[in-house]
């Protein structure tokens, strides 16, 4: 075969058509790549569902206080003791759950937690003695819900997101309020119309149902799917392998964090947060409103309405956390909360009145708005250990809640009303303001921090905000 020679250029006078070989058809236009939803949003959606259910499950005992008192003759202090155990274990479980998620995986830990809640709530139907309430709702439901506490949300956002960490943390935190929004009115109606046992059956079945999407859709890390975390612009080093001893790691992280002044300031302020939300309002608002003649269903609807505004406030707080100094956010939040609690005794009434509705709106916007900036400060000060450290900070939150839940019940039994507890809670918020003002900026990240810290303290990959891969949303 002869080698084909290159075509000879045509003279300048020759037409372009004559000088050019047969025209090659223009290639078809390449279709624009379809924008794909990053799987981080799927994981966030499943996590949202889990946290919705977890919050709703925990809110049920406040609906049953009067029903249990009427059926068994137990005092509010006795019933509150089960709630105190629940809140304590909810907090103490969180740091160990974060370590267990590192060791055994998020999916396994969350499914086991949901099934534990299902068993605990289901067994409540058979109880006859106060210790059985403490065992079922205090211990089992407390352990299960604690395994899906704030450390779970921190683990998810830390693994799957580099951009919008504060916003996603706010949305997941707001799931707690949304869970109350769903469960409280329904639960109150069930308790009033069909008895408290119908409510616990619904909780048991719902906990089992939520486990299904976790089994089907939850994934551990973006690398398992060949992805980068949402907003990451370059591949990150693989996560350090754990030594398999979740208990030892949790205690080691606590030991190291306890040497930091920031840890104690965060833990102290967050303990007051728990005391003035889940411990007092979350547990005793319904019986306190009932003392003033308000029907239980109306009081439960108000508590659910607090959850509506909490969703708005917490998501907005997450957005602010990406942009504003987290310390200043916490200072404002605790100050406004204290003011609203000091005014609450004068606002209570036997029916819906504008003043109590104003409290619901104002207090609801502030309910757990403290979580996104607290998580951001944990990330800033403690880096890769932030999920476990936040678990310990959350433990202080729940211990504060447990103490006040019990004391408020005893105060009601002794004084006949809740007025003193509202005033005391307002004073505690003033203490929290002082603790937040004492926080220093700190050095960004710990040994495992990723990227630089933004103004709110959350870590993100350099340039990640608004610069994620264009093919992903």
C-alpha positions in Angstrom: 0.0 0.0 0.0 1.2 3.5 -0.8 1.3 6.0 1.9 -1.3 8.7 1.5 0.2 12.1 1.0 -1.1 15.3 2.6 -3.3 17.4 0.3 -1.6 20.2 -1.6 -2.7 23.7 -0.7 -4.7 25.4 -3.5 -3.4 28.6 -5.1 -4.6 31.8 -3.6 -6.8 32.5 -6.6 -8.6 29.2 -6.2 -12.0 29.3 -4.5 -12.3 28.2 -1.0 -14.7 25.5 -2.0 -12.2 24.1 -4.5 -9.4 24.1 -2.0 -11.3 22.4 0.7 -12.0 18.7 0.7 -15.5 17.4 1.1 -17.1 19.2 4.0 -17.1 17.2 7.3 -20.5 17.2 9.0 -20.5 19.4 12.1 -20.5 17.3 15.2 -23.8 17.2 17.0 -24.1 19.6 19.9 -23.1 17.9 23.2 -26.1 18.1 25.6 -25.4 20.0 28.8 -24.7 17.7 31.7 -27.7 17.0 33.8 -27.5 18.5 37.3 -27.4 15.7 39.8 -28.6 16.0 43.4 -25.6 15.3 45.6 -26.3 12.2 47.7 -25.5 14.3 50.8 -29.0 15.7 50.5 -30.5 12.2 50.5 -28.6 11.4 53.7 -29.7 14.7 55.2 -33.3 13.9 54.3 -33.2 10.5 56.0 -31.5 12.1 59.0 -34.3 14.7 59.1 -36.9 11.9 59.2 -35.1 10.1 62.0 -34.8 13.3 64.1 -38.4 14.2 63.4 -39.5 10.8 64.9 -37.1 10.9 67.8 -38.3 14.3 69.0 -41.9 13.2 68.7 -41.3 10.1 70.7 -39.7 12.0 73.5 -42.5 14.5 73.7 -45.2 12.0 74.5 -44.8 11.7 78.3 -45.8 15.4 78.8 -49.1 14.5 77.3 -49.7 11.6 79.7 -49.0 13.3 83.0 -52.6 14.0 84.0 -53.8 10.7 82.5 -51.3 8.7 84.5 -52.0 10.7 87.6 -55.7 10.0 87.3 -55.4 6.3 86.6 -52.6 5.3 89.0 -52.7 8.2 91.5 -49.0 8.9 91.0 -47.8 12.5 91.8 -46.4 14.8 89.2 -43.1 14.5 90.9 -43.1 10.7 90.5 -44.1 10.9 86.9 -41.5 13.6 86.3 -38.8 11.3 87.6 -39.2 9.1 84.5 -38.8 12.1 82.3 -35.7 13.1 84.3 -34.2 9.7 83.7 -35.1 9.9 80.1 -33.5 13.3 79.7 -30.4 12.2 81.6 -29.8 9.1 79.5 -30.7 11.0 76.3 -27.7 13.3 77.1 -25.3 10.7 78.5 -25.8 8.4 75.5 -24.9 11.0 72.9 -21.1 11.0 73.2 -20.9 7.2 73.2 -23.3 7.0 70.3 -21.0 9.2 68.3 -18.1 6.9 69.0 -20.3 3.8 68.2 -21.2 5.4 64.9 -17.5 5.7 64.1 -17.0 2.1 65.1 -20.0 0.2 63.8 -21.6 2.7 61.4 -24.4 5.2 61.5 -27.0 2.9 60.0 -26.6 0.1 62.5 -26.6 2.4 65.5 -29.7 4.3 64.4 -31.7 1.2 63.5 -30.9 -0.4 66.9 -31.9 2.9 68.6 -35.2 3.1 66.8 -36.1 -0.5 67.7 -35.2 0.2 71.3 -37.6 3.1 71.4 -40.3 0.8 69.8 -39.8 -1.9 72.5 -39.7 0.6 75.4 -42.8 2.5 74.4 -44.7 -0.7 73.6 -43.9 -2.2 77.0 -45.3 0.9 78.7 -48.8 -0.5 78.0 -48.2 -3.3 80.5 -46.9 -1.1 83.4 -48.6 -1.0 86.8 -45.9 0.5 89.0 -43.8 3.7 88.8 -40.5 1.9 88.4 -41.9 0.3 85.3 -42.5 3.7 83.8 -39.0 4.7 84.7 -37.6 1.5 83.1 -39.7 1.7 79.9 -39.9 5.4 79.1 -37.0 6.6 81.2 -34.3 4.0 80.4 -35.2 2.3 77.1 -36.7 5.3 75.3 -34.0 7.5 76.8 -31.2 5.3 75.5 -32.8 5.0 72.1 -33.5 8.7 71.6 -30.1 9.6 73.0 -28.4 7.6 70.3 -30.1 9.9 67.7 -29.3 13.1 69.6 -27.3 16.1 68.5 -24.2 14.1 68.0 -25.9 12.2 65.2 -26.7 15.5 63.3 -23.1 16.6 64.0 -21.7 13.4 62.6 -23.9 13.6 59.4 -23.0 17.3 58.7 -19.3 16.7 59.5 -19.0 13.7 57.1 -21.2 14.8 54.2 -21.0 18.6 54.1 -18.3 21.2 53.7 -20.5 24.0 52.4 -23.7 25.0 54.2 -22.8 23.1 57.4 -24.5 25.7 59.6 -27.6 25.7 57.5 -27.9 21.9 57.5 -27.2 21.7 61.2 -30.0 24.2 61.7 -32.4 22.2 59.6 -31.7 19.0 61.3 -32.0 20.6 64.7 -35.3 22.1 63.7 -36.5 18.6 63.0 -37.0 18.3 66.8 -39.5 21.1 66.8 -41.2 19.7 63.7 -41.5 16.3 65.4 -43.3 18.0 68.2 -45.5 19.8 65.7 -46.6 16.4 64.3 -46.8 14.3 67.5 -48.1 16.7 70.1 -51.6 17.5 68.6 -52.1 14.0 67.4 -50.9 12.5 70.7 -53.0 14.9 72.8 -56.1 13.9 70.7 -55.3 10.2 71.1 -54.8 10.5 74.9 -58.1 12.5 75.3 -60.2 10.4 73.0 -58.8 6.9 73.3 -56.6 6.9 76.4 -52.8 7.2 76.8 -52.2 3.6 75.7 -53.2 4.4 72.1 -50.5 7.1 72.0 -47.7 4.8 73.1 -48.9 2.2 70.5 -48.6 4.9 67.8 -45.1 5.8 69.0 -44.0 2.1 69.0 -45.2 1.6 65.4 -43.8 4.8 64.1 -40.3 4.1 65.5 -40.3 0.8 63.7 -41.5 2.4 60.4 -38.8 5.0 60.5 -36.1 2.3 60.6 -37.0 1.2 57.1 -35.7 4.2 55.1 -32.6 4.2 57.3 -31.9 0.6 56.3 -32.5 1.3 52.6 -31.0 4.8 52.0 -28.5 5.7 54.8 -24.8 5.6 53.7 -21.8 6.1 56.0 -19.5 8.4 54.0 -19.3 10.1 50.6 -16.3 8.0 49.7 -18.4 4.9 49.9 -20.2 6.2 46.8 -17.1 7.6 45.1 -18.1 11.2 46.0 -16.6 14.2 47.8 -18.5 15.8 50.6 -20.9 18.4 49.4 -19.0 21.6 48.7 -15.5 20.0 48.9 -13.3 21.0 46.0 -10.5 18.5 46.5 -10.2 15.0 47.8 -9.6 14.8 51.5 -7.5 12.3 53.4 -9.4 9.2 54.6 -10.9 9.3 58.0 -8.6 8.0 60.7 -9.3 4.4 61.7 -10.7 4.0 65.2 -9.3 1.4 67.6 -12.7 -0.2 68.1 -13.1 0.9 71.7 -15.9 3.4 71.6 -16.1 3.8 75.4 -12.4 4.5 75.7 -12.4 7.0 72.8 -15.4 8.9 74.3 -13.7 9.1 77.7 -10.4 10.1 76.1 -12.1 12.9 74.2 -13.8 14.1 77.3 -10.6 14.1 79.2 -8.8 16.2 76.6 -11.8 18.5 76.1 -12.2 19.0 79.9 -8.7 20.7 79.9 -10.2 23.5 77.8 -12.0 26.5 79.3 -14.2 26.7 76.2 -15.6 23.2 76.9 -16.8 24.2 80.4 -18.3 27.4 79.2 -20.1 25.7 76.4 -21.3 22.9 78.7 -22.5 25.3 81.3 -24.5 27.5 79.0 -25.9 24.4 77.2 -27.0 22.9 80.5 -29.0 26.1 81.1 -30.4 25.8 77.6 -31.7 22.3 78.4 -33.1 23.4 81.8 -35.1 26.2 80.2 -36.4 24.3 77.2 -36.8 20.5 77.4 -36.6 20.4 81.2 -39.1 23.1 82.0 -41.2 24.2 79.0 -41.1 20.9 77.1 -42.1 18.9 80.2 -44.3 21.2 82.3 -45.9 23.8 79.9 -48.9 21.6 79.3 -49.7 20.8 83.0 -48.9 24.5 83.9 -51.4 25.7 81.3 -53.9 23.1 82.5 -53.5 24.6 86.0 -54.9 27.8 84.6 -57.9 26.0 83.1 -56.6 25.5 79.6 -57.6 22.2 78.0 -54.8 19.7 77.4 -55.4 19.6 73.7 -55.2 23.4 73.5 -52.0 23.5 75.6 -50.5 20.8 73.4 -51.4 22.7 70.3 -49.6 25.8 71.7 -46.5 23.7 72.5 -46.7 22.4 68.9 -47.0 26.0 67.6 -43.8 26.8 69.5 -42.3 24.0 67.3 -43.5 25.8 64.2 -41.7 29.0 65.0 -38.7 26.9 66.3 -38.3 25.5 62.8 -38.1 29.0 61.4 -35.8 30.3 64.2 -33.4 27.4 64.1 -33.0 27.3 60.3 -32.5 31.0 60.3 -30.0 30.6 63.2 -28.1 28.0 61.0 -28.0 30.6 58.2 -26.7 33.2 60.6 -24.1 30.9 62.1 -22.4 30.7 58.7 -22.1 34.5 58.8 -22.1 35.9 62.3 -20.0 35.4 65.4 -21.5 32.4 67.2 -20.7 33.8 70.6 -22.8 36.9 69.9 -25.7 34.8 68.6 -25.8 32.7 71.8 -25.6 35.9 74.0 -28.7 37.3 72.2 -30.6 34.0 72.2 -30.2 33.4 76.0 -31.0 37.0 76.8 -34.3 37.0 74.9 -35.3 33.6 76.2 -34.8 34.8 79.8 -36.9 37.8 79.2 -39.8 35.8 77.8 -39.7 33.3 80.7 -39.8 36.1 83.3 -43.0 37.4 81.7 -44.7 34.0 81.3 -46.5 33.8 84.7 -48.4 37.0 83.9 -49.4 35.6 80.4 -51.0 32.3 81.4 -54.8 32.1 80.9 -57.5 29.5 80.6 -58.1 30.2 76.9 -56.2 31.5 73.9 -55.3 35.1 74.4 -53.0 37.4 72.5 -50.4 37.6 75.2 -49.8 33.8 75.4 -49.8 33.7 71.6 -47.1 36.4 71.6 -45.0 34.3 74.1 -45.4 31.2 71.8 -44.1 33.1 68.8 -41.3 34.9 70.7 -40.1 31.9 72.7 -40.5 29.5 69.7 -38.1 31.4 67.5 -35.5 31.0 70.3 -36.2 27.4 71.4 -33.2 25.5 70.0 -31.7 28.3 67.9 -28.7 27.8 70.3 -27.7 24.5 68.7 -26.1 25.6 65.3 -23.8 28.2 67.0 -22.9 25.7 69.8 -22.1 23.0 67.2 -20.0 25.6 65.2 -18.0 26.5 68.3 -17.4 22.8 69.1 -16.0 22.4 65.5 -13.9 25.4 65.9 -12.3 24.5 69.2 -12.2 20.7 68.9 -11.8 19.8 65.2 -12.3 16.1 64.2 -13.5 15.3 67.8 -16.3 17.8 67.5 -19.1 15.2 67.2 -18.1 13.5 70.4 -17.3 16.8 72.2 -20.7 18.1 71.2 -22.1 14.8 72.5 -20.7 15.6 76.0 -21.9 19.2 75.7 -25.3 17.8 74.9 -25.0 15.5 77.9 -24.8 18.7 80.1 -27.8 20.0 78.2 -29.9 17.0 79.1 -28.6 16.8 82.7 -29.7 20.4 83.1 -33.1 19.4 81.6 -33.4 16.4 83.9 -32.6 18.3 87.0 -35.1 21.1 86.3 -37.8 18.6 85.1 -37.7 16.9 88.4 -37.4 20.0 90.5 -40.2 21.7 88.7 -42.5 18.8 89.4 -41.6 18.8 93.1 -42.1 22.6 93.2 -45.5 22.2 91.7 -46.5 19.5 94.3 -45.2 21.7 97.1 -46.4 25.2 96.0 -49.4 24.4 93.9 -48.2 26.4 90.9 -45.1 26.8 88.6 -44.5 30.6 89.1 -41.3 30.2 91.0 -39.8 27.9 88.4 -40.5 30.4 85.5 -38.7 33.2 87.4 -35.8 30.9 88.3 -35.4 29.9 84.7 -35.3 33.5 83.6 -32.4 34.1 86.1 -30.6 31.0 84.8 -30.7 32.5 81.3 -28.9 35.6 82.6 -26.1 33.3 83.9 -25.9 31.7 80.4 -25.4 35.2 78.9 -22.4 35.7 81.1 -20.9 32.3 80.2 -21.2 33.1 76.5 -19.6 36.5 76.9 -16.7 34.8 78.6 -16.0 32.6 75.5 -13.0 33.5 73.5 -12.6 33.3 69.8 -10.2 30.3 70.1 -8.0 28.9 67.4 -9.8 27.4 64.4 -10.1 23.7 64.3 -8.4 21.1 66.3 -6.1 18.5 65.0 -8.6 17.2 62.5 -10.3 20.4 61.4 -11.0 20.7 57.7 -10.4 24.0 56.0 -10.8 27.4 57.5 -13.3 28.6 60.0 -15.8 31.1 59.0 -17.2 33.9 61.1 -19.6 31.7 62.9 -16.9 29.2 63.8 -18.0 26.4 61.3 -15.3 24.9 59.3 -15.6 24.6 55.5 -13.3 23.8 52.6 -11.5 26.8 51.2 -13.7 28.4 48.6 -16.3 25.8 49.0 -19.2 28.2 49.7 -21.0 28.6 46.4 -18.3 26.7 44.5 -19.4 23.1 44.6 -19.0 21.1 41.5 -21.4 22.5 39.0 -22.9 19.1 38.2 -24.2 18.8 41.7 -26.8 20.7 43.6 
